[in-house]
Each structure stands twice: as C-alpha cells, then as structure tokens.
C-alpha cells in the first residue's frame, strides 16, 4: 500500500501535505481578490446606511399607520 503513495503525498516527517496544500490554495485564491479603494468603500458604506435608514423609516411609518387603522377599526367594532 505504501508503494501507491508518491513522495509528493508525504513530507519528511511521514505525515501528509493536506493541510499545507489547503493553505497554499487559500493563499493563492486570496491573492486574486481585488480589494476596493478607501473612497469606494466609504461610498458603498454611506449608501448602505442611507438605504437602511430610508427603509427603516418606511417600515416604521407603515407600521404606525396600520396600528392607527387597526385601533380605529377595533374601536368601531366594539
């Protein structure tokens, strides 16, 4: 069974190189990442915060309006 293993599958200490291979793969992929510039990152962050605030305000107003309408409807039925 040992004859089926190649030198590349074993390191001098007798263990396998799986961890080293995974690490090298991740490192190579990480080098391919194109990181955004500081200006782009700030613009996108501001956009996300603004859109979140707008949707949050919309949801709060809609929830308040439905609450008032539901209260009015309950008072009519009672």
MOPENOR-V791022 format. One line per field, one symbol per residue. ss: DSSP state (A for helix, B for strand, O for the rest). psi: psi as a letter, one per 30 degrees, with the letter a starting at -180 (. if undefined). A space follows every 10 residues. Layout:
ss = ???
psi = ???
This chain:
ss = OAAAOOAAAB OOOOOBOAAA AAAAAAAAAA AOOOOOOAAA AAAAAAAAAA AAAAAAAAAA AAAAAAAAAA AAAAAAAO
psi = efffkleffk lfffllgeee eeeeeeeeee ffkjklleee eeeeeeeeee eeeeeeeeee eeeeeeeeee eeeeeee.
